[in-house]
């Protein structure tokens, strides 16, 4: 048997900011309904991932590429960015069926966390929500 007491991850030198949001049924239980992570690199590249919606996390590559293009051009993020991300996420997700949570509840949670990481990015850019 092995007991892991520490994990050291290498620093990603190009990472400018990292945002993560999670929704769970209860704070005391660490089984997320949905989570989202957004990595913003110093070259303007953005990666956007959604977890707990399918058997494995998936990336919102189209939305992330669009955001990256805007950041590199110095353009503001459009108001409809949340809707764009939501449409892409709905296309890619395969909701996990759980006894206590319906897919509809998980979808609502996913929409919320994706919108929250996008709002975090806006704040990081100095834009209003």
Secondary structure, DSSP 8 states (H G I E B T S, - for coil): ------------TTEEEEEEEEEES-TTS--EEEEEEEEEETTS-EEEEEESSSSS-EE-HHHHHHHHHHHHHT----TTHHHHHHHHHHHH------SSS-HHHHHHHHHHHHHHHHHHHHHHHT---
